[in-house]
Amino acid sequence: MAATNVQKFILFTLGSWYLETQRRFASTPVNVVISKVTFIDLVKRAHFATKQARALYKNLEDLEKRKLISYENKSLALTSKGQKLFEKLYTELRPYVNVIHALKQKDPFSYTRKVQTVLSQKVLA
């Protein structure tokens, strides 16, 4: 059975977190790990999901049952199966994320020579 959209989202969030932390510590002989509690806190504080902590915990357990993540020595990790799914999601979503980043980093009007503006009529209630 395929992973649900919520499970894919959680897997993508965990994989992205590890990708970013590995990038930051690439020049050092240090690996960063995260526990379930800390990951759930991260998801809640960053407003990545509106679910309650218990629902997030349940989704993590479901991912563990599907052998997409492992939880050993109080650290979450992607399994090889989970890594493959993360890489698939990452390659599917990357073009969309690139568009958002490009438009945020540079003025959207700088990509065009002419932009047309029109007056909008706002309806007053």
HELIX and SHEET records of a PDB file:
HELIX    1   1 ASN A    5  ARG A   24  1                                  20    
HELIX    2   2 LYS A   36  ARG A   45  1                                  10    
HELIX    3   3 ALA A   53  LYS A   65  1                                  13    
HELIX    4   4 SER A   80  GLN A  105  1                                  26    
HELIX    5   5 PRO A  108  TYR A  111  5                                   4    
SHEET    1   A 2 ILE A  69  GLU A  72  0                                        
SHEET    2   A 2 SER A  75  LEU A  78 -1                                        
END                                                                             
